[in-house]
Amino acid sequence: MSYLEKDFKLKRIWSISIVYIFFLGLLALILVIITPRIIISTNNIIKEIPSYVDQTQRWIAYQQDRLEFLGHYRISTYIQDNLNNLDLDKLFQNLSNTLSPILEKTLNQAVNFTVGLFTLVLGILLSIYFLKDKEKFAMHTKRLLYAFFDKRQADKVICYSREFNLLFSKYLIGKIIDSIIIGILCFIGTMIIGAPYALVISTIVGVTNMVPYFGPIIGAVPAVLITLFYNPITALWMLIFILCLQQFDGLYLGPKILGTQVGLKPVYVISAIIIGGGLFGVLGMLLAVPIGAIIRTIFTRYIDSKLEEKNIKL
């Protein structure tokens, strides 16, 4: 809204209208078009698990015959002995039994979404009022700060708040745009490669891309596994493509969209993600980096002020 007002000189009512038309249109697109297709594709994957078992067994038998033909009888015998102890049917049946409740739960959540429709509408209405009168809310907050704290402390809180707002906006919005672009590129690449379930794979890769460092690994594993049972060679091309895509994102697209980095070293980013994920799950992993940057900023400035009081320069 602020961007539309500043760069396009639009009035508040028109900028809010444009923002919410875009938001509601995107929400409708996800709920009406994309989500059902993802559910159908996931259901098809579960149904095709038995055929994947058969393909895998035939591929293993073919490789065993090749080893015997080439004279590697001991290797073939070793593989056969281990395969006799491996019940693929039972393994994939257990996997199917595990995935079926997940799919059922997902469908139930999609149905229960209508129950929370009132909350969604109420949240949208409240957010519109907050945007419409954001300057008044900011002024009321300043009055409270200056009333209960001395001027120096209040100025610090306001300064920190502006920096945190900029940091969160830049990181979260930039990451969302970055992940959407990566998801679209993954969808195009998956279609070119000829891998199945392009929408499911690109959605997984795009969503997991929100998590720095670990996201590409998390997204690549299910994408390659889904393709592996369809065609091992295609799975190899999928792995190479995702690795190249993530390198493109890490070296060019991500820095280009996010601009100046949040100021955390890789070791701090990884530590923040581990701690955030352990304490708050997926949401903790998504918000760990900006929150870590905020904590670092506060702690660094506190240390600098203490050193300045002691007249120590390091």
Salt bridges, closest charged atoms under 4 A:
GLU5 OE2 - ARG12 NE 2.29
ASP54 OD2 - ARG58 NE 3.24
ASP133 OD1 - LYS132 NZ 3.54
GLU135 OE2 - ARG12 NH2 2.75
GLU135 OE2 - LYS134 NZ 3.41
ASP155 OD2 - LYS151 NZ 2.99
GLU163 OE2 - ARG301 NH2 2.78
ASP178 OD2 - LYS175 NZ 3.86
